[in-house]
Amino acid sequence: MNWMYSVSGFAVGLLVGITGVGGGSLMTPLLVFLFGFKASVAVGTDLLYAAITKTGGVFVHHGKHGSVDWRIVGWLALGSLPFAGITLYVIKQLMAVGTETTGMITYSLGIALILTACALLIRAVLLKRAKAKGEIDDDHSNIVNAGRFPPSLEIPATILTGAVLGVLVTLSSVGAGALGTVALMFLYPRMTTLKIVGTDLAHAIPLTALAGLGHLSLGNVDLMLLVSLLIGSLPGIWIGSHLSAKIPEHYLRPALASVLLLIGLKFVTQ
């Protein structure tokens, strides 16, 4: 067991706790650039890492806050889980005929990071506009959920969003957090921020678990690395969550978005 993995896990967990940004957008590039892991192994390990760390968060959101809309979780999963399975099948077939999949995964990772960086910036704009229109209270409470689309299109749009997330998350381990929350904010503009986070978190667990187990079957998971990351990240997330109220988010998020954008461009252009 490498203690540096645990230290890195602690640092990422701390940032996740403070910013709420998914660990995939931070952990996967760290494993690739700092420790030299293949992109496929970094993605596979991070997916199982995400499934485990997000589970505790859902218990809090569902049990304490009641902030999970299981109806929307079901619609998202109806799109994401089948498409995650299809993506894994395609990767397996490409590996079976000797096709190198690392380049495809690396490029997908770069695209996902660029989208995540944009999503971090767009999220602040969407929240500001929603508050200006009176759609969201300052405390994000007492708002009736209302979809952007008419009922006949609401379910198909949510399922389609889930399908896109399913492919992207399976290929890159990035997107279940920042991209998922921005997608929900667009689809359901009158949903409270707390419920958006809880719903996105609940959907991310089966998606990252399925994708992670699929990568495990393909040999793309380092179990010792996974344990080392968890040892560091779990206390990091706990500490970061308590620090989040003391650190100005409007300074931290743009800086984080800039870093992710640069990393994403490096993945795409290398």
C-alpha positions as CSV (number, residue, x, y, z in Angstrom):
1,M,0.0,0.0,0.0
2,N,1.4,3.4,-1.1
3,W,0.8,6.1,1.5
4,M,1.0,8.7,-1.2
5,Y,-2.2,7.4,-2.7
6,S,-3.9,7.9,0.7
7,V,-2.5,11.5,0.9
8,S,-3.8,12.2,-2.6
9,G,-7.2,10.7,-1.6
10,F,-7.3,12.9,1.4
11,A,-6.6,16.0,-0.7
12,V,-9.2,15.1,-3.3
13,G,-11.7,14.3,-0.6
14,L,-11.1,17.6,1.1
15,L,-11.8,19.5,-2.2
16,V,-14.9,17.4,-2.9
17,G,-16.2,18.1,0.6
18,I,-15.6,21.9,0.1
19,T,-16.8,22.3,-3.5
20,G,-19.2,19.4,-4.0
21,V,-17.4,18.6,-7.3
22,G,-17.3,14.9,-8.1
23,G,-14.1,13.1,-7.2
24,G,-13.8,11.7,-10.8
25,S,-12.9,15.1,-12.3
26,L,-10.1,15.5,-9.8
27,M,-9.0,11.9,-8.9
28,T,-8.7,10.4,-12.4
29,P,-6.3,13.1,-13.8
30,L,-4.3,12.9,-10.6
31,L,-3.8,9.1,-11.0
32,V,-2.8,9.5,-14.7
33,F,-0.5,12.5,-14.5
34,L,1.0,12.2,-10.9
35,F,1.2,8.4,-10.5
36,G,1.4,7.3,-14.2
37,F,-1.6,4.9,-14.2
38,K,-3.1,4.0,-17.6
39,A,-6.3,6.0,-18.2
40,S,-8.4,2.8,-18.3
41,V,-7.2,1.7,-14.8
42,A,-7.6,5.2,-13.4
43,V,-11.2,5.4,-14.7
44,G,-12.1,1.9,-13.6
45,T,-10.7,2.3,-10.0
46,D,-12.2,5.8,-9.7
47,L,-15.7,4.5,-10.6
48,L,-15.8,2.0,-7.8
49,Y,-14.2,4.6,-5.5
50,A,-17.1,7.0,-6.4
51,A,-19.8,4.4,-5.8
52,I,-18.5,3.7,-2.3
53,T,-18.0,7.3,-1.2
54,K,-21.3,8.6,-2.6
55,T,-23.3,5.9,-0.8
56,G,-22.8,7.6,2.6
57,G,-24.0,10.9,1.1
58,V,-27.2,9.4,-0.1
59,F,-28.1,8.1,3.3
60,V,-27.8,11.7,4.6
61,H,-29.8,13.2,1.8
62,H,-32.6,10.6,1.9
63,G,-32.7,9.9,5.6
64,K,-32.0,13.3,7.1
65,H,-33.1,15.8,4.4
66,G,-35.6,13.8,2.4
67,S,-34.0,15.4,-0.6
68,V,-34.0,12.6,-3.2
69,D,-36.6,12.5,-5.9
70,W,-36.7,8.8,-6.6
71,R,-39.1,9.3,-9.6
72,I,-36.4,11.3,-11.4
73,V,-33.7,8.9,-10.3
74,G,-35.6,6.1,-11.9
75,W,-36.0,8.0,-15.2
76,L,-32.3,8.9,-15.3
77,A,-31.3,5.3,-14.5
78,L,-33.6,4.0,-17.3
79,G,-31.3,5.8,-19.7
80,S,-28.0,5.6,-18.0
81,L,-27.8,2.0,-16.9
82,P,-28.5,0.3,-20.3
83,F,-26.2,2.7,-22.1
84,A,-23.5,2.1,-19.5
85,G,-23.9,-1.6,-20.2
86,I,-23.7,-1.0,-24.0
87,T,-20.6,1.1,-23.6
88,L,-18.9,-1.6,-21.5
89,Y,-19.8,-4.2,-24.1
90,V,-18.3,-2.1,-26.9
91,I,-15.1,-1.7,-24.9
92,K,-14.9,-5.4,-24.2
93,Q,-15.4,-6.2,-27.9
94,L,-12.7,-3.7,-28.9
95,M,-10.3,-5.3,-26.4
96,A,-11.2,-8.8,-27.7
97,V,-10.0,-7.9,-31.2
98,G,-6.9,-6.3,-29.9
99,T,-7.9,-2.7,-30.4
100,E,-6.2,-0.3,-28.0
101,T,-8.9,1.5,-25.9
102,T,-6.7,3.7,-23.8
103,G,-6.6,6.5,-26.5
104,M,-10.4,6.5,-26.7
105,I,-10.8,6.6,-22.9
106,T,-8.2,9.3,-22.6
107,Y,-9.9,11.5,-25.2
108,S,-13.3,10.9,-23.6
109,L,-11.8,11.9,-20.3
110,G,-10.5,15.2,-21.7
111,I,-13.9,16.0,-23.2
112,A,-15.7,15.2,-20.0
113,L,-13.3,17.4,-18.0
114,I,-13.8,20.3,-20.4
115,L,-17.6,19.9,-20.1
116,T,-17.3,19.7,-16.3
117,A,-15.3,22.9,-16.2
118,C,-18.0,24.6,-18.3
119,A,-20.7,23.1,-16.1
120,L,-19.1,24.6,-12.9
121,L,-19.3,28.1,-14.4
122,I,-22.8,27.6,-15.9
123,R,-24.1,26.3,-12.6
124,A,-23.4,29.7,-10.9
125,V,-25.1,31.5,-13.7
126,L,-28.2,29.3,-13.6
127,L,-28.5,29.7,-9.8
128,K,-28.2,33.5,-10.1
129,R,-30.9,33.7,-12.8
130,A,-33.2,31.4,-10.9
131,K,-32.9,33.5,-7.8
132,A,-33.5,36.7,-9.8
133,K,-36.7,35.2,-11.2
134,G,-37.8,34.1,-7.7
135,E,-37.6,30.4,-8.7
136,I,-35.3,29.6,-5.8
137,D,-35.2,31.1,-2.3
138,D,-32.0,32.0,-0.6
139,D,-32.4,29.0,1.6
140,H,-33.5,26.8,-1.3
141,S,-36.7,25.8,0.5
142,N,-40.4,25.8,-0.1
143,I,-40.2,25.5,-3.9
144,V,-42.6,23.4,-5.9
145,N,-40.7,21.2,-8.4
146,A,-41.6,22.0,-12.0
147,G,-40.1,20.7,-15.2
148,R,-38.9,22.9,-18.0
149,F,-40.7,20.7,-20.6
150,P,-44.4,19.7,-20.8
151,P,-45.3,16.3,-19.2
152,S,-45.2,14.6,-22.6
153,L,-41.6,15.5,-23.1
154,E,-40.3,15.6,-19.5
155,I,-39.8,11.8,-19.1
156,P,-38.1,11.3,-22.6
157,A,-35.8,14.3,-22.0
158,T,-34.8,12.9,-18.6
159,I,-34.1,9.4,-19.9
160,L,-32.1,10.9,-22.8
161,T,-30.0,12.9,-20.3
162,G,-29.4,9.7,-18.3
163,A,-28.3,7.9,-21.5
164,V,-25.7,10.6,-22.3
165,L,-24.4,10.5,-18.7
166,G,-24.3,6.7,-18.8
167,V,-21.9,6.7,-21.8
168,L,-19.8,9.6,-20.6
169,V,-19.4,8.4,-17.0
170,T,-18.5,4.8,-18.1
171,L,-15.8,6.1,-20.5
172,S,-14.3,8.7,-18.3
173,S,-15.6,8.3,-14.7
174,V,-16.4,12.1,-14.9
175,G,-19.8,13.7,-15.2
176,A,-22.0,12.0,-12.6
177,G,-21.5,15.0,-10.3
178,A,-21.1,18.4,-12.0
179,L,-22.7,17.5,-15.3
180,G,-25.5,15.6,-13.6
181,T,-26.5,18.5,-11.4
182,V,-26.4,21.1,-14.2
183,A,-28.5,18.8,-16.4
184,L,-31.1,18.5,-13.6
185,M,-31.0,22.3,-13.0
186,F,-31.8,22.8,-16.7
187,L,-34.5,20.1,-16.8
188,Y,-36.1,21.0,-13.5
189,P,-35.4,24.8,-12.9
190,R,-37.8,25.0,-9.9
191,M,-36.3,22.1,-8.0
192,T,-34.4,23.1,-4.9
193,T,-30.6,22.9,-4.9
194,L,-30.6,20.4,-2.0
195,K,-33.0,18.1,-3.9
196,I,-30.9,18.4,-7.1
197,V,-27.8,17.4,-5.3
198,G,-29.5,14.5,-3.5
199,T,-31.2,13.2,-6.6
200,D,-28.0,13.4,-8.7
201,L,-26.1,11.6,-5.9
202,A,-28.7,8.8,-5.7
203,H,-28.5,8.3,-9.5
204,A,-24.7,8.3,-9.5
205,I,-24.5,5.3,-7.1
206,P,-26.0,2.6,-9.4
207,L,-24.4,4.1,-12.5
208,T,-20.8,4.3,-11.0
209,A,-21.3,0.8,-9.4
210,L,-22.4,-0.8,-12.7
211,A,-19.6,0.9,-14.7
212,G,-17.0,0.2,-12.0
213,L,-17.9,-3.5,-11.8
214,G,-17.8,-3.7,-15.6
215,H,-14.3,-2.2,-15.6
216,L,-13.3,-4.6,-12.8
217,S,-14.4,-7.5,-15.1
218,L,-12.2,-6.0,-17.8
219,G,-9.2,-5.9,-15.5
220,N,-9.2,-2.1,-15.3
221,V,-9.4,-1.8,-11.5
222,D,-6.5,-1.7,-9.0
223,L,-8.0,-2.9,-5.7
224,M,-5.0,-2.0,-3.6
225,L,-5.1,1.5,-5.0
226,L,-8.8,1.7,-4.3
227,V,-8.3,0.8,-0.7
228,S,-5.5,3.3,-0.3
229,L,-7.6,6.1,-1.8
230,L,-10.6,5.4,0.5
231,I,-8.4,5.4,3.6
232,G,-7.4,9.0,2.8
233,S,-10.5,10.4,1.1
234,L,-13.2,9.4,3.6
235,P,-11.8,11.6,6.4
236,G,-10.9,14.3,3.8
237,I,-14.6,14.5,2.7
238,W,-15.7,14.7,6.3
239,I,-13.3,17.6,7.1
240,G,-14.0,19.4,3.8
241,S,-17.8,19.2,4.4
242,H,-17.3,21.1,7.7
243,L,-15.0,23.6,6.1
244,S,-17.3,24.3,3.1
245,A,-19.3,27.0,5.0
246,K,-16.1,28.9,5.9
247,I,-14.5,29.1,2.4
248,P,-16.0,31.4,-0.2
249,E,-17.3,29.2,-3.0
250,H,-17.4,32.0,-5.6
251,Y,-13.6,32.2,-5.5
252,L,-12.9,28.4,-5.4
253,R,-15.2,27.2,-8.1
254,P,-13.8,29.4,-11.0
255,A,-10.2,28.5,-10.0
256,L,-11.2,24.8,-10.0
257,A,-13.0,25.1,-13.3
258,S,-9.9,26.7,-14.8
259,V,-7.7,23.8,-13.6
260,L,-10.1,21.2,-15.0
261,L,-10.3,23.0,-18.3
262,L,-6.5,23.0,-18.7
263,I,-6.3,19.3,-17.7
264,G,-9.1,18.5,-20.2
265,L,-7.3,20.3,-23.0
266,K,-4.1,18.4,-22.2
267,F,-5.9,15.0,-22.4
268,V,-7.6,16.0,-25.7
269,T,-4.4,17.3,-27.4
270,Q,-1.9,14.7,-26.2
